């Protein structure tokens, strides 16, 4: 087992000690767009969500339906035939996640640094990213997909464009998707921030220059009294607001050949492909279990003697949590794949 020992970091005793420098910290983004499904504990690890399919729709296509007024006419003296309901179940299994750091008694007693404190801080930041990756993984499973300049990932050949944004919003509208009017606060609690009607789009920060080049793009500086949904929001195109993070996915060298184009490529052969998640209201969510969804931190300090450590040589810092993300309505979100332009 790897542990922080006295020699893991160079001791600065007898030297001028500079300040502890800042390090990169993840900022959660997609979490603000998901519903929070509060669940009871001690009821198992599998949650089954259920929705009623509207009349005229099917479980395979629950958002579009076809019917007529004539089909609902009642003839004088006649009882209309009775009908049943169609329901659609969505199942998700909750998983446990966590991380463990260890350190030695010598490091704690003779080392200069507050290693347990650093470990606890790193656990919070590290698992914050893990939680975001769980939600991103759920969104990546979305089946309502669009490809800029192509029909598959391998043929994706264009950056995000006005045409791509328009195709996405048309799809959401035809699926009876509702605008997001409130987003979960990015402050870490379960409060909400009120918004003007909008769809929320989440993508990698490499997309910014191509988004800003879309005709009709409006930066947040021109919003006036309109509130931003998130500190990482850069602006909007029509009813779509763009929120970017360097932690959102890209798939290197997976698009069309870059020869004769300005598309960015890691190796210079095929374009890097970036995923953009466009979310409407009630499209996805994540589970929340009382006392289990929040990070549970534990610190076993050195000096606690037991049969596995009879001389109290080791200390541990850990954190765990339970969670699961799921798309609850495939037609109310879109996964768009596009390239980005090379910056010269």
PyMOL commands that set and color helices and strands:
alter all, ss='L'
color gray80, all
select helices_A, chain A and resi 30-33+70-72+105-110+115-140+162-174+205-212+220-222+330-332
alter helices_A, ss='H'
color red, helices_A
select strands_A, chain A and resi 35-39+46-53+86-93+95-104+145-147+180-184+192-203+217-219+233-237+240-244+250-251+273-279+284-289+296-300+314-323+325-327+333-338
alter strands_A, ss='S'
color yellow, strands_A
deselect
rebuild
show_as cartoon
